[in-house]
Amino acid sequence: MSPTTTRRPKTWPLHLIALALVIAGLLVPHALLVATGLLLAGSVALRPRAGR
């Protein structure tokens, strides 16, 4: 029996968007941009896998 492979969807584009939001929020200084970036990064990291 071969081992099953589990593939995680590629989440790095969403993490890059979140990083861009955080950086923009720090440069502008705008707390809502920082908060949006952090929330997006957290929601992408905690998203359940499709295989479960």
mmCIF file of the N, C-alpha and C atoms, coordinates in Angstrom:
data_MODEL
# 
_entry.id   MODEL 
# 
loop_
_atom_site.group_PDB 
_atom_site.id 
_atom_site.type_symbol 
_atom_site.label_atom_id 
_atom_site.label_alt_id 
_atom_site.label_comp_id 
_atom_site.label_asym_id 
_atom_site.label_entity_id 
_atom_site.label_seq_id 
_atom_site.pdbx_PDB_ins_code 
_atom_site.Cartn_x 
_atom_site.Cartn_y 
_atom_site.Cartn_z 
_atom_site.occupancy 
_atom_site.B_iso_or_equiv 
_atom_site.pdbx_formal_charge 
_atom_site.auth_seq_id 
_atom_site.auth_comp_id 
_atom_site.auth_asym_id 
_atom_site.auth_atom_id 
_atom_site.pdbx_PDB_model_num 
ATOM 1   N N  . MET A 1 1  ? 0.838   -1.161 0.000  1.00 0.00 ? 1  MET A N  1 
ATOM 2   C CA . MET A 1 1  ? 0.000   0.000  0.000  1.00 0.00 ? 1  MET A CA 1 
ATOM 3   C C  . MET A 1 1  ? 0.898   1.243  0.000  1.00 0.00 ? 1  MET A C  1 
ATOM 4   N N  . SER A 1 2  ? 0.627   2.138  -0.907 1.00 0.00 ? 2  SER A N  1 
ATOM 5   C CA . SER A 1 2  ? 1.464   3.336  -1.011 1.00 0.00 ? 2  SER A CA 1 
ATOM 6   C C  . SER A 1 2  ? 0.969   4.399  -0.031 1.00 0.00 ? 2  SER A C  1 
ATOM 7   N N  . PRO A 1 3  ? 1.897   5.186  0.464  1.00 0.00 ? 3  PRO A N  1 
ATOM 8   C CA . PRO A 1 3  ? 1.466   6.242  1.386  1.00 0.00 ? 3  PRO A CA 1 
ATOM 9   C C  . PRO A 1 3  ? 0.669   7.315  0.655  1.00 0.00 ? 3  PRO A C  1 
ATOM 10  N N  . THR A 1 4  ? -0.273  7.861  1.351  1.00 0.00 ? 4  THR A N  1 
ATOM 11  C CA . THR A 1 4  ? -1.089  8.905  0.740  1.00 0.00 ? 4  THR A CA 1 
ATOM 12  C C  . THR A 1 4  ? -0.361  10.242 0.841  1.00 0.00 ? 4  THR A C  1 
ATOM 13  N N  . THR A 1 5  ? -0.493  11.028 -0.175 1.00 0.00 ? 5  THR A N  1 
ATOM 14  C CA . THR A 1 5  ? 0.123   12.343 -0.156 1.00 0.00 ? 5  THR A CA 1 
ATOM 15  C C  . THR A 1 5  ? -0.953  13.386 0.104  1.00 0.00 ? 5  THR A C  1 
ATOM 16  N N  . THR A 1 6  ? -0.635  14.279 0.972  1.00 0.00 ? 6  THR A N  1 
ATOM 17  C CA . THR A 1 6  ? -1.561  15.372 1.240  1.00 0.00 ? 6  THR A CA 1 
ATOM 18  C C  . THR A 1 6  ? -0.927  16.650 0.727  1.00 0.00 ? 6  THR A C  1 
ATOM 19  N N  . ARG A 1 7  ? -1.652  17.348 -0.089 1.00 0.00 ? 7  ARG A N  1 
ATOM 20  C CA . ARG A 1 7  ? -1.149  18.601 -0.629 1.00 0.00 ? 7  ARG A CA 1 
ATOM 21  C C  . ARG A 1 7  ? -1.875  19.752 0.015  1.00 0.00 ? 7  ARG A C  1 
ATOM 22  N N  . ARG A 1 8  ? -1.116  20.681 0.474  1.00 0.00 ? 8  ARG A N  1 
ATOM 23  C CA . ARG A 1 8  ? -1.707  21.906 0.990  1.00 0.00 ? 8  ARG A CA 1 
ATOM 24  C C  . ARG A 1 8  ? -1.804  22.887 -0.158 1.00 0.00 ? 8  ARG A C  1 
ATOM 25  N N  . PRO A 1 9  ? -2.859  23.617 -0.209 1.00 0.00 ? 9  PRO A N  1 
ATOM 26  C CA . PRO A 1 9  ? -2.954  24.623 -1.274 1.00 0.00 ? 9  PRO A CA 1 
ATOM 27  C C  . PRO A 1 9  ? -1.859  25.663 -1.095 1.00 0.00 ? 9  PRO A C  1 
ATOM 28  N N  . LYS A 1 10 ? -1.468  26.247 -2.185 1.00 0.00 ? 10 LYS A N  1 
ATOM 29  C CA . LYS A 1 10 ? -0.398  27.240 -2.119 1.00 0.00 ? 10 LYS A CA 1 
ATOM 30  C C  . LYS A 1 10 ? -0.936  28.513 -1.485 1.00 0.00 ? 10 LYS A C  1 
ATOM 31  N N  . THR A 1 11 ? -0.477  28.769 -0.294 1.00 0.00 ? 11 THR A N  1 
ATOM 32  C CA . THR A 1 11 ? -0.973  29.916 0.451  1.00 0.00 ? 11 THR A CA 1 
ATOM 33  C C  . THR A 1 11 ? 0.006   31.077 0.441  1.00 0.00 ? 11 THR A C  1 
ATOM 34  N N  . TRP A 1 12 ? 1.163   30.903 -0.185 1.00 0.00 ? 12 TRP A N  1 
ATOM 35  C CA . TRP A 1 12 ? 2.145   31.980 -0.140 1.00 0.00 ? 12 TRP A CA 1 
ATOM 36  C C  . TRP A 1 12 ? 1.670   33.260 -0.821 1.00 0.00 ? 12 TRP A C  1 
ATOM 37  N N  . PRO A 1 13 ? 0.836   33.235 -1.869 1.00 0.00 ? 13 PRO A N  1 
ATOM 38  C CA . PRO A 1 13 ? 0.375   34.529 -2.404 1.00 0.00 ? 13 PRO A CA 1 
ATOM 39  C C  . PRO A 1 13 ? -0.456  35.317 -1.390 1.00 0.00 ? 13 PRO A C  1 
ATOM 40  N N  . LEU A 1 14 ? -1.275  34.610 -0.618 1.00 0.00 ? 14 LEU A N  1 
ATOM 41  C CA . LEU A 1 14 ? -2.074  35.303 0.393  1.00 0.00 ? 14 LEU A CA 1 
ATOM 42  C C  . LEU A 1 14 ? -1.198  35.827 1.534  1.00 0.00 ? 14 LEU A C  1 
ATOM 43  N N  . HIS A 1 15 ? -0.141  35.083 1.856  1.00 0.00 ? 15 HIS A N  1 
ATOM 44  C CA . HIS A 1 15 ? 0.781   35.567 2.877  1.00 0.00 ? 15 HIS A CA 1 
ATOM 45  C C  . HIS A 1 15 ? 1.544   36.795 2.385  1.00 0.00 ? 15 HIS A C  1 
ATOM 46  N N  . LEU A 1 16 ? 1.864   36.852 1.099  1.00 0.00 ? 16 LEU A N  1 
ATOM 47  C CA . LEU A 1 16 ? 2.533   38.040 0.552  1.00 0.00 ? 16 LEU A CA 1 
ATOM 48  C C  . LEU A 1 16 ? 1.613   39.258 0.584  1.00 0.00 ? 16 LEU A C  1 
ATOM 49  N N  . ILE A 1 17 ? 0.339   39.037 0.286  1.00 0.00 ? 17 ILE A N  1 
ATOM 50  C CA . ILE A 1 17 ? -0.629  40.141 0.354  1.00 0.00 ? 17 ILE A CA 1 
ATOM 51  C C  . ILE A 1 17 ? -0.747  40.637 1.789  1.00 0.00 ? 17 ILE A C  1 
ATOM 52  N N  . ALA A 1 18 ? -0.787  39.705 2.737  1.00 0.00 ? 18 ALA A N  1 
ATOM 53  C CA . ALA A 1 18 ? -0.878  40.087 4.147  1.00 0.00 ? 18 ALA A CA 1 
ATOM 54  C C  . ALA A 1 18 ? 0.366   40.864 4.579  1.00 0.00 ? 18 ALA A C  1 
ATOM 55  N N  . LEU A 1 19 ? 1.528   40.426 4.128  1.00 0.00 ? 19 LEU A N  1 
ATOM 56  C CA . LEU A 1 19 ? 2.764   41.130 4.457  1.00 0.00 ? 19 LEU A CA 1 
ATOM 57  C C  . LEU A 1 19 ? 2.770   42.533 3.855  1.00 0.00 ? 19 LEU A C  1 
ATOM 58  N N  . ALA A 1 20 ? 2.289   42.648 2.619  1.00 0.00 ? 20 ALA A N  1 
ATOM 59  C CA . ALA A 1 20 ? 2.218   43.961 1.982  1.00 0.00 ? 20 ALA A CA 1 
ATOM 60  C C  . ALA A 1 20 ? 1.277   44.895 2.740  1.00 0.00 ? 20 ALA A C  1 
ATOM 61  N N  . LEU A 1 21 ? 0.170   44.368 3.222  1.00 0.00 ? 21 LEU A N  1 
ATOM 62  C CA . LEU A 1 21 ? -0.753  45.187 4.004  1.00 0.00 ? 21 LEU A CA 1 
ATOM 63  C C  . LEU A 1 21 ? -0.132  45.664 5.315  1.00 0.00 ? 21 LEU A C  1 
ATOM 64  N N  . VAL A 1 22 ? 0.596   44.772 5.969  1.00 0.00 ? 22 VAL A N  1 
ATOM 65  C CA . VAL A 1 22 ? 1.234   45.148 7.229  1.00 0.00 ? 22 VAL A CA 1 
ATOM 66  C C  . VAL A 1 22 ? 2.304   46.211 6.985  1.00 0.00 ? 22 VAL A C  1 
ATOM 67  N N  . ILE A 1 23 ? 3.118   46.024 5.957  1.00 0.00 ? 23 ILE A N  1 
ATOM 68  C CA . ILE A 1 23 ? 4.168   47.007 5.648  1.00 0.00 ? 23 ILE A CA 1 
ATOM 69  C C  . ILE A 1 23 ? 3.558   48.346 5.264  1.00 0.00 ? 23 ILE A C  1 
ATOM 70  N N  . ALA A 1 24 ? 2.514   48.311 4.445  1.00 0.00 ? 24 ALA A N  1 
ATOM 71  C CA . ALA A 1 24 ? 1.850   49.562 4.057  1.00 0.00 ? 24 ALA A CA 1 
ATOM 72  C C  . ALA A 1 24 ? 1.248   50.251 5.279  1.00 0.00 ? 24 ALA A C  1 
ATOM 73  N N  . GLY A 1 25 ? 0.687   49.477 6.178  1.00 0.00 ? 25 GLY A N  1 
ATOM 74  C CA . GLY A 1 25 ? 0.113   50.054 7.382  1.00 0.00 ? 25 GLY A CA 1 
ATOM 75  C C  . GLY A 1 25 ? 1.158   50.661 8.297  1.00 0.00 ? 25 GLY A C  1 
ATOM 76  N N  . LEU A 1 26 ? 2.355   50.092 8.299  1.00 0.00 ? 26 LEU A N  1 
ATOM 77  C CA . LEU A 1 26 ? 3.417   50.665 9.124  1.00 0.00 ? 26 LEU A CA 1 
ATOM 78  C C  . LEU A 1 26 ? 4.020   51.912 8.475  1.00 0.00 ? 26 LEU A C  1 
ATOM 79  N N  . LEU A 1 27 ? 4.079   51.925 7.159  1.00 0.00 ? 27 LEU A N  1 
ATOM 80  C CA . LEU A 1 27 ? 4.655   53.080 6.464  1.00 0.00 ? 27 LEU A CA 1 
ATOM 81  C C  . LEU A 1 27 ? 3.716   54.282 6.470  1.00 0.00 ? 27 LEU A C  1 
ATOM 82  N N  . VAL A 1 28 ? 2.420   54.002 6.334  1.00 0.00 ? 28 VAL A N  1 
ATOM 83  C CA . VAL A 1 28 ? 1.456   55.103 6.201  1.00 0.00 ? 28 VAL A CA 1 
ATOM 84  C C  . VAL A 1 28 ? 1.178   55.785 7.536  1.00 0.00 ? 28 VAL A C  1 
ATOM 85  N N  . PRO A 1 29 ? 1.290   55.450 8.607  1.00 0.00 ? 29 PRO A N  1 
ATOM 86  C CA . PRO A 1 29 ? 0.787   54.723 9.737  1.00 0.00 ? 29 PRO A CA 1 
ATOM 87  C C  . PRO A 1 29 ? -0.733  54.658 9.815  1.00 0.00 ? 29 PRO A C  1 
ATOM 88  N N  . HIS A 1 30 ? -1.231  53.489 9.541  1.00 0.00 ? 30 HIS A N  1 
ATOM 89  C CA . HIS A 1 30 ? -2.675  53.268 9.544  1.00 0.00 ? 30 HIS A CA 1 
ATOM 90  C C  . HIS A 1 30 ? -2.929  51.919 10.211 1.00 0.00 ? 30 HIS A C  1 
ATOM 91  N N  . ALA A 1 31 ? -3.547  51.965 11.364 1.00 0.00 ? 31 ALA A N  1 
ATOM 92  C CA . ALA A 1 31 ? -3.724  50.757 12.165 1.00 0.00 ? 31 ALA A CA 1 
ATOM 93  C C  . ALA A 1 31 ? -4.665  49.749 11.513 1.00 0.00 ? 31 ALA A C  1 
ATOM 94  N N  . LEU A 1 32 ? -5.627  50.213 10.715 1.00 0.00 ? 32 LEU A N  1 
ATOM 95  C CA . LEU A 1 32 ? -6.550  49.272 10.086 1.00 0.00 ? 32 LEU A CA 1 
ATOM 96  C C  . LEU A 1 32 ? -5.855  48.418 9.026  1.00 0.00 ? 32 LEU A C  1 
ATOM 97  N N  . LEU A 1 33 ? -4.865  48.979 8.334  1.00 0.00 ? 33 LEU A N  1 
ATOM 98  C CA . LEU A 1 33 ? -4.105  48.177 7.367  1.00 0.00 ? 33 LEU A CA 1 
ATOM 99  C C  . LEU A 1 33 ? -3.280  47.108 8.081  1.00 0.00 ? 33 LEU A C  1 
ATOM 100 N N  . VAL A 1 34 ? -2.674  47.474 9.189  1.00 0.00 ? 34 VAL A N  1 
ATOM 101 C CA . VAL A 1 34 ? -1.895  46.508 9.964  1.00 0.00 ? 34 VAL A CA 1 
ATOM 102 C C  . VAL A 1 34 ? -2.806  45.405 10.487 1.00 0.00 ? 34 VAL A C  1 
ATOM 103 N N  . ALA A 1 35 ? -3.938  45.776 11.025 1.00 0.00 ? 35 ALA A N  1 
ATOM 104 C CA . ALA A 1 35 ? -4.871  44.789 11.567 1.00 0.00 ? 35 ALA A CA 1 
ATOM 105 C C  . ALA A 1 35 ? -5.402  43.877 10.472 1.00 0.00 ? 35 ALA A C  1 
ATOM 106 N N  . THR A 1 36 ? -5.703  44.438 9.312  1.00 0.00 ? 36 THR A N  1 
ATOM 107 C CA . THR A 1 36 ? -6.191  43.616 8.202  1.00 0.00 ? 36 THR A CA 1 
ATOM 108 C C  . THR A 1 36 ? -5.134  42.619 7.757  1.00 0.00 ? 36 THR A C  1 
ATOM 109 N N  . GLY A 1 37 ? -3.890  43.061 7.664  1.00 0.00 ? 37 GLY A N  1 
ATOM 110 C CA . GLY A 1 37 ? -2.808  42.153 7.284  1.00 0.00 ? 37 GLY A CA 1 
ATOM 111 C C  . GLY A 1 37 ? -2.610  41.033 8.279  1.00 0.00 ? 37 GLY A C  1 
ATOM 112 N N  . LEU A 1 38 ? -2.679  41.371 9.556  1.00 0.00 ? 38 LEU A N  1 
ATOM 113 C CA . LEU A 1 38 ? -2.509  40.335 10.577 1.00 0.00 ? 38 LEU A CA 1 
ATOM 114 C C  . LEU A 1 38 ? -3.676  39.348 10.588 1.00 0.00 ? 38 LEU A C  1 
ATOM 115 N N  . LEU A 1 39 ? -4.878  39.862 10.415 1.00 0.00 ? 39 LEU A N  1 
ATOM 116 C CA . LEU A 1 39 ? -6.042  38.970 10.363 1.00 0.00 ? 39 LEU A CA 1 
ATOM 117 C C  . LEU A 1 39 ? -5.999  38.058 9.136  1.00 0.00 ? 39 LEU A C  1 
ATOM 118 N N  . LEU A 1 40 ? -5.583  38.598 8.011  1.00 0.00 ? 40 LEU A N  1 
ATOM 119 C CA . LEU A 1 40 ? -5.481  37.783 6.800  1.00 0.00 ? 40 LEU A CA 1 
ATOM 120 C C  . LEU A 1 40 ? -4.432  36.693 6.963  1.00 0.00 ? 40 LEU A C  1 
ATOM 121 N N  . ALA A 1 41 ? -3.280  37.043 7.510  1.00 0.00 ? 41 ALA A N  1 
ATOM 122 C CA . ALA A 1 41 ? -2.224  36.045 7.718  1.00 0.00 ? 41 ALA A CA 1 
ATOM 123 C C  . ALA A 1 41 ? -2.679  34.953 8.686  1.00 0.00 ? 41 ALA A C  1 
ATOM 124 N N  . GLY A 1 42 ? -3.369  35.352 9.741  1.00 0.00 ? 42 GLY A N  1 
ATOM 125 C CA . GLY A 1 42 ? -3.854  34.357 10.698 1.00 0.00 ? 42 GLY A CA 1 
ATOM 126 C C  . GLY A 1 42 ? -4.921  33.462 10.122 1.00 0.00 ? 42 GLY A C  1 
ATOM 127 N N  . SER A 1 43 ? -5.818  34.026 9.336  1.00 0.00 ? 43 SER A N  1 
ATOM 128 C CA . SER A 1 43 ? -6.888  33.202 8.763  1.00 0.00 ? 43 SER A CA 1 
ATOM 129 C C  . SER A 1 43 ? -6.350  32.245 7.699  1.00 0.00 ? 43 SER A C  1 
ATOM 130 N N  . VAL A 1 44 ? -5.328  32.652 6.976  1.00 0.00 ? 44 VAL A N  1 
ATOM 131 C CA . VAL A 1 44 ? -4.722  31.749 5.987  1.00 0.00 ? 44 VAL A CA 1 
ATOM 132 C C  . VAL A 1 44 ? -3.978  30.625 6.699  1.00 0.00 ? 44 VAL A C  1 
ATOM 133 N N  . ALA A 1 45 ? -3.275  30.954 7.764  1.00 0.00 ? 45 ALA A N  1 
ATOM 134 C CA . ALA A 1 45 ? -2.493  29.940 8.487  1.00 0.00 ? 45 ALA A CA 1 
ATOM 135 C C  . ALA A 1 45 ? -3.389  28.935 9.207  1.00 0.00 ? 45 ALA A C  1 
ATOM 136 N N  . LEU A 1 46 ? -4.552  29.362 9.661  1.00 0.00 ? 46 LEU A N  1 
ATOM 137 C CA . LEU A 1 46 ? -5.428  28.479 10.422 1.00 0.00 ? 46 LEU A CA 1 
ATOM 138 C C  . LEU A 1 46 ? -6.533  27.852 9.589  1.00 0.00 ? 46 LEU A C  1 
ATOM 139 N N  . ARG A 1 47 ? -6.500  28.063 8.265  1.00 0.00 ? 47 ARG A N  1 
ATOM 140 C CA . ARG A 1 47 ? -7.528  27.504 7.403  1.00 0.00 ? 47 ARG A CA 1 
ATOM 141 C C  . ARG A 1 47 ? -7.439  25.984 7.403  1.00 0.00 ? 47 ARG A C  1 
ATOM 142 N N  . PRO A 1 48 ? -8.562  25.297 7.552  1.00 0.00 ? 48 PRO A N  1 
ATOM 143 C CA . PRO A 1 48 ? -8.520  23.831 7.575  1.00 0.00 ? 48 PRO A CA 1 
ATOM 144 C C  . PRO A 1 48 ? -8.144  23.259 6.220  1.00 0.00 ? 48 PRO A C  1 
ATOM 145 N N  . ARG A 1 49 ? -7.507  22.111 6.251  1.00 0.00 ? 49 ARG A N  1 
ATOM 146 C CA . ARG A 1 49 ? -7.119  21.443 5.016  1.00 0.00 ? 49 ARG A CA 1 
ATOM 147 C C  . ARG A 1 49 ? -8.354  20.899 4.294  1.00 0.00 ? 49 ARG A C  1 
ATOM 148 N N  . ALA A 1 50 ? -8.240  20.796 2.971  1.00 0.00 ? 50 ALA A N  1 
ATOM 149 C CA . ALA A 1 50 ? -9.377  20.318 2.183  1.00 0.00 ? 50 ALA A CA 1 
ATOM 150 C C  . ALA A 1 50 ? -9.566  18.804 2.336  1.00 0.00 ? 50 ALA A C  1 
ATOM 151 N N  . GLY A 1 51 ? -8.512  18.081 2.669  1.00 0.00 ? 51 GLY A N  1 
ATOM 152 C CA . GLY A 1 51 ? -8.587  16.627 2.746  1.00 0.00 ? 51 GLY A CA 1 
ATOM 153 C C  . GLY A 1 51 ? -9.238  16.094 3.996  1.00 0.00 ? 51 GLY A C  1 
ATOM 154 N N  . ARG A 1 52 ? -9.479  16.912 4.973  1.00 0.00 ? 52 ARG A N  1 
ATOM 155 C CA . ARG A 1 52 ? -10.032 16.434 6.242  1.00 0.00 ? 52 ARG A CA 1 
ATOM 156 C C  . ARG A 1 52 ? -11.491 16.192 6.174  1.00 0.00 ? 52 ARG A C  1 
# 
